[in-house]
C-alpha cells in the first residue's frame, strides 16, 4: 500500500477528492471552481505564513 500523503502529492490529491465529492453532490461548475480556488489560496497561505509550531 502506497503512502498518499507525501508533501508533493498532497494538494493535488486533495483537490482531486474535492472535485470528485462536488461532482457526486451535483454542485454547479462555478461552485466547484470557487471551492477549489479557495482551497488553493488557503494552502498557499498556510505554507507561506507558517506559525513557528508548524515549522518544526
KOLGU-4560 file (N, C-alpha, C; in nm, 3 decimals, padded with zeros to 5 digits):
<recs>
<n_xx: 00.084 n_yy: -00.117 n_zz: 00.000 ca_xx: 00.000 ca_yy: 00.000 ca_zz: 00.000 c_xx: 00.089 c_yy: 00.124 c_zz: 00.000 mol: A seq: 1 type: UNK>
<n_xx: 00.060 n_yy: 00.220 n_zz: -00.089 ca_xx: 00.143 ca_yy: 00.339 ca_zz: -00.102 c_xx: 00.096 c_yy: 00.446 c_zz: -00.005 mol: A seq: 2 type: UNK>
<n_xx: 00.192 n_yy: 00.528 n_zz: 00.038 ca_xx: 00.162 ca_yy: 00.641 ca_zz: 00.123 c_xx: 00.118 c_yy: 00.756 c_zz: 00.034 mol: A seq: 3 type: UNK>
<n_xx: -00.008 n_yy: 00.799 n_zz: 00.042 ca_xx: -00.060 ca_yy: 00.903 ca_zz: -00.046 c_xx: -00.056 c_yy: 01.040 c_zz: 00.018 mol: A seq: 4 type: UNK>
<n_xx: 00.011 n_yy: 01.055 n_zz: 00.132 ca_xx: 00.014 ca_yy: 01.184 ca_zz: 00.199 c_xx: 00.151 c_yy: 01.250 c_zz: 00.191 mol: A seq: 5 type: UNK>
<n_xx: 00.224 n_yy: 01.223 n_zz: 00.084 ca_xx: 00.353 ca_yy: 01.288 ca_zz: 00.067 c_xx: 00.331 c_yy: 01.435 c_zz: 00.036 mol: A seq: 6 type: UNK>
<n_xx: 00.423 n_yy: 01.523 n_zz: 00.075 ca_xx: 00.403 ca_yy: 01.666 ca_zz: 00.052 c_xx: 00.382 c_yy: 01.703 c_zz: -00.094 mol: A seq: 7 type: UNK>
<n_xx: 00.448 n_yy: 01.634 n_zz: -00.187 ca_xx: 00.433 ca_yy: 01.669 ca_zz: -00.328 c_xx: 00.295 c_yy: 01.634 c_zz: -00.382 mol: A seq: 8 type: UNK>
<n_xx: 00.237 n_yy: 01.525 n_zz: -00.337 ca_xx: 00.110 ca_yy: 01.481 ca_zz: -00.394 c_xx: -00.010 c_yy: 01.522 c_zz: -00.310 mol: A seq: 9 type: UNK>
<n_xx: 00.011 n_yy: 01.572 n_zz: -00.193 ca_xx: -00.100 ca_yy: 01.603 ca_zz: -00.103 c_xx: -00.198 c_yy: 01.705 c_zz: -00.159 mol: A seq: 10 type: UNK>
<n_xx: -00.155 n_yy: 01.823 n_zz: -00.206 ca_xx: -00.254 ca_yy: 01.918 ca_zz: -00.256 c_xx: -00.330 c_yy: 01.868 c_zz: -00.378 mol: A seq: 11 type: UNK>
<n_xx: -00.261 n_yy: 01.802 n_zz: -00.473 ca_xx: -00.332 ca_yy: 01.755 ca_zz: -00.591 c_xx: -00.431 c_yy: 01.644 c_zz: -00.555 mol: A seq: 12 type: UNK>
<n_xx: -00.392 n_yy: 01.557 n_zz: -00.465 ca_xx: -00.485 ca_yy: 01.452 ca_zz: -00.423 c_xx: -00.605 c_yy: 01.513 c_zz: -00.352 mol: A seq: 13 type: UNK>
<n_xx: -00.580 n_yy: 01.613 n_zz: -00.270 ca_xx: -00.689 ca_yy: 01.681 ca_zz: -00.201 c_xx: -00.784 c_yy: 01.745 c_zz: -00.301 mol: A seq: 14 type: UNK>
<n_xx: -00.729 n_yy: 01.814 n_zz: -00.399 ca_xx: -00.813 ca_yy: 01.880 ca_zz: -00.498 c_xx: -00.889 c_yy: 01.779 c_zz: -00.584 mol: A seq: 15 type: UNK>
<n_xx: -00.828 n_yy: 01.668 n_zz: -00.612 ca_xx: -00.899 ca_yy: 01.562 ca_zz: -00.686 c_xx: -01.017 c_yy: 01.511 c_zz: -00.603 mol: A seq: 16 type: UNK>
<n_xx: -00.996 n_yy: 01.494 n_zz: -00.474 ca_xx: -01.103 ca_yy: 01.449 ca_zz: -00.386 c_xx: -01.215 c_yy: 01.552 c_zz: -00.380 mol: A seq: 17 type: UNK>
<n_xx: -01.179 n_yy: 01.679 n_zz: -00.376 ca_xx: -01.280 ca_yy: 01.785 ca_zz: -00.373 c_xx: -01.360 c_yy: 01.783 c_zz: -00.502 mol: A seq: 18 type: UNK>
<n_xx: -01.291 n_yy: 01.774 n_zz: -00.616 ca_xx: -01.362 ca_yy: 01.766 ca_zz: -00.745 c_xx: -01.458 c_yy: 01.648 c_zz: -00.746 mol: A seq: 19 type: UNK>
<n_xx: -01.411 n_yy: 01.533 n_zz: -00.706 ca_xx: -01.496 ca_yy: 01.414 ca_zz: -00.707 c_xx: -01.617 c_yy: 01.429 c_zz: -00.615 mol: A seq: 20 type: UNK>
<n_xx: -01.593 n_yy: 01.479 n_zz: -00.495 ca_xx: -01.702 ca_yy: 01.492 ca_zz: -00.398 c_xx: -01.807 c_yy: 01.592 c_zz: -00.446 mol: A seq: 21 type: UNK>
<n_xx: -01.761 n_yy: 01.703 n_zz: -00.504 ca_xx: -01.855 ca_yy: 01.805 ca_zz: -00.553 c_xx: -01.936 c_yy: 01.750 c_zz: -00.670 mol: A seq: 22 type: UNK>
<n_xx: -01.872 n_yy: 01.672 n_zz: -00.757 ca_xx: -01.944 ca_yy: 01.613 ca_zz: -00.870 c_xx: -02.049 c_yy: 01.513 c_zz: -00.824 mol: A seq: 23 type: UNK>
<n_xx: -02.015 n_yy: 01.437 n_zz: -00.720 ca_xx: -02.111 ca_yy: 01.340 ca_zz: -00.667 c_xx: -02.233 c_yy: 01.412 c_zz: -00.610 mol: A seq: 24 type: UNK>
<n_xx: -02.209 n_yy: 01.529 n_zz: -00.549 ca_xx: -02.319 ca_yy: 01.605 ca_zz: -00.489 c_xx: -02.393 c_yy: 01.691 c_zz: -00.592 mol: A seq: 25 type: UNK>
<n_xx: -02.348 n_yy: 01.688 n_zz: -00.718 ca_xx: -02.412 ca_yy: 01.760 ca_zz: -00.828 c_xx: -02.416 c_yy: 01.911 c_zz: -00.807 mol: A seq: 26 type: UNK>
<n_xx: -02.306 n_yy: 01.965 n_zz: -00.753 ca_xx: -02.293 ca_yy: 02.110 ca_zz: -00.741 c_xx: -02.261 c_yy: 02.168 c_zz: -00.878 mol: A seq: 27 type: UNK>
<n_xx: -02.281 n_yy: 02.298 n_zz: -00.894 ca_xx: -02.253 ca_yy: 02.361 ca_zz: -01.023 c_xx: -02.103 c_yy: 02.371 c_zz: -01.046 mol: A seq: 28 type: UNK>
<n_xx: -02.067 n_yy: 02.391 n_zz: -01.173 ca_xx: -01.927 ca_yy: 02.403 ca_zz: -01.211 c_xx: -01.864 c_yy: 02.526 c_zz: -01.144 mol: A seq: 29 type: UNK>
<n_xx: -01.939 n_yy: 02.634 n_zz: -01.137 ca_xx: -01.887 ca_yy: 02.755 ca_zz: -01.072 c_xx: -01.861 c_yy: 02.733 c_zz: -00.924 mol: A seq: 30 type: UNK>
<n_xx: -01.947 n_yy: 02.660 n_zz: -00.858 ca_xx: -01.926 ca_yy: 02.629 ca_zz: -00.717 c_xx: -01.801 c_yy: 02.545 c_zz: -00.701 mol: A seq: 31 type: UNK>
<n_xx: -01.786 n_yy: 02.447 n_zz: -00.788 ca_xx: -01.667 ca_yy: 02.362 ca_zz: -00.785 c_xx: -01.540 c_yy: 02.444 c_zz: -00.803 mol: A seq: 32 type: UNK>
<n_xx: -01.539 n_yy: 02.531 n_zz: -00.902 ca_xx: -01.419 ca_yy: 02.610 ca_zz: -00.926 c_xx: -01.393 c_yy: 02.707 c_zz: -00.810 mol: A seq: 33 type: UNK>
<n_xx: -01.497 n_yy: 02.763 n_zz: -00.752 ca_xx: -01.479 ca_yy: 02.853 ca_zz: -00.638 c_xx: -01.421 c_yy: 02.778 c_zz: -00.519 mol: A seq: 34 type: UNK>
<n_xx: -01.474 n_yy: 02.662 n_zz: -00.488 ca_xx: -01.422 ca_yy: 02.583 ca_zz: -00.375 c_xx: -01.275 c_yy: 02.546 c_zz: -00.397 mol: A seq: 35 type: UNK>
<n_xx: -01.242 n_yy: 02.505 n_zz: -00.518 ca_xx: -01.104 ca_yy: 02.465 ca_zz: -00.548 c_xx: -01.011 c_yy: 02.586 c_zz: -00.535 mol: A seq: 36 type: UNK>
<n_xx: -01.052 n_yy: 02.701 n_zz: -00.586 ca_xx: -00.969 ca_yy: 02.821 ca_zz: -00.574 c_xx: -00.951 c_yy: 02.860 c_zz: -00.428 mol: A seq: 37 type: UNK>
<n_xx: -01.056 n_yy: 02.851 n_zz: -00.349 ca_xx: -01.047 ca_yy: 02.885 ca_zz: -00.207 c_xx: -00.949 c_yy: 02.792 c_zz: -00.136 mol: A seq: 38 type: UNK>
<n_xx: -00.956 n_yy: 02.665 n_zz: -00.165 ca_xx: -00.865 ca_yy: 02.567 ca_zz: -00.103 c_xx: -00.721 c_yy: 02.594 c_zz: -00.144 mol: A seq: 39 type: UNK>
<n_xx: -00.697 n_yy: 02.625 n_zz: -00.272 ca_xx: -00.563 ca_yy: 02.656 ca_zz: -00.317 c_xx: -00.507 c_yy: 02.778 c_zz: -00.244 mol: A seq: 40 type: UNK>
<n_xx: -00.590 n_yy: 02.882 n_zz: -00.230 ca_xx: -00.546 ca_yy: 03.002 ca_zz: -00.160 c_xx: -00.518 c_yy: 02.973 c_zz: -00.013 mol: A seq: 41 type: UNK>
<n_xx: -00.601 n_yy: 02.891 n_zz: 00.048 ca_xx: -00.581 ca_yy: 02.855 ca_zz: 00.188 c_xx: -00.450 c_yy: 02.779 c_zz: 00.206 mol: A seq: 42 type: UNK>
<n_xx: -00.424 n_yy: 02.682 n_zz: 00.120 ca_xx: -00.300 ca_yy: 02.604 ca_zz: 00.128 c_xx: -00.180 c_yy: 02.696 c_zz: 00.107 mol: A seq: 43 type: UNK>
<n_xx: -00.188 n_yy: 02.785 n_zz: 00.008 ca_xx: -00.078 ca_yy: 02.878 ca_zz: -00.017 c_xx: -00.053 c_yy: 02.964 c_zz: 00.106 mol: A seq: 44 type: UNK>
<n_xx: -00.159 n_yy: 03.014 n_zz: 00.166 ca_xx: -00.145 ca_yy: 03.100 ca_zz: 00.285 c_xx: -00.081 c_yy: 03.023 c_zz: 00.400 mol: A seq: 45 type: UNK>
<n_xx: -00.124 n_yy: 02.902 n_zz: 00.425 ca_xx: -00.069 ca_yy: 02.822 ca_zz: 00.534 c_xx: 00.079 c_yy: 02.792 c_zz: 00.508 mol: A seq: 46 type: UNK>
<n_xx: 00.114 n_yy: 02.758 n_zz: 00.385 ca_xx: 00.254 ca_yy: 02.726 ca_zz: 00.355 c_xx: 00.343 c_yy: 02.851 c_zz: 00.355 mol: A seq: 47 type: UNK>
<n_xx: 00.285 n_yy: 02.964 n_zz: 00.322 ca_xx: 00.363 ca_yy: 03.087 ca_zz: 00.316 c_xx: 00.384 c_yy: 03.148 c_zz: 00.454 mol: A seq: 48 type: UNK>
<n_xx: 00.284 n_yy: 03.145 n_zz: 00.537 ca_xx: 00.290 ca_yy: 03.208 ca_zz: 00.670 c_xx: 00.277 c_yy: 03.105 c_zz: 00.780 mol: A seq: 49 type: UNK>
<n_xx: 00.366 n_yy: 03.007 n_zz: 00.778 ca_xx: 00.361 ca_yy: 02.900 ca_zz: 00.879 c_xx: 00.386 c_yy: 02.956 c_zz: 01.018 mol: A seq: 50 type: UNK>
<n_xx: 00.305 n_yy: 02.918 n_zz: 01.115 ca_xx: 00.338 ca_yy: 02.952 ca_zz: 01.252 c_xx: 00.464 c_yy: 02.874 c_zz: 01.294 mol: A seq: 51 type: UNK>
<n_xx: 00.540 n_yy: 02.927 n_zz: 01.389 ca_xx: 00.662 ca_yy: 02.857 ca_zz: 01.431 c_xx: 00.639 c_yy: 02.714 c_zz: 01.476 mol: A seq: 52 type: UNK>
<n_xx: 00.521 n_yy: 02.684 n_zz: 01.528 ca_xx: 00.492 ca_yy: 02.548 ca_zz: 01.574 c_xx: 00.488 c_yy: 02.450 c_zz: 01.457 mol: A seq: 53 type: UNK>
<n_xx: 00.447 n_yy: 02.494 n_zz: 01.340 ca_xx: 00.441 ca_yy: 02.406 ca_zz: 01.222 c_xx: 00.576 c_yy: 02.392 c_zz: 01.154 mol: A seq: 54 type: UNK>
<n_xx: 00.668 n_yy: 02.480 n_zz: 01.182 ca_xx: 00.798 ca_yy: 02.479 ca_zz: 01.116 c_xx: 00.888 c_yy: 02.366 c_zz: 01.169 mol: A seq: 55 type: UNK>
<n_xx: 00.856 n_yy: 02.308 n_zz: 01.281 ca_xx: 00.940 ca_yy: 02.204 ca_zz: 01.342 c_xx: 00.932 c_yy: 02.075 c_zz: 01.266 mol: A seq: 56 type: UNK>
</recs>
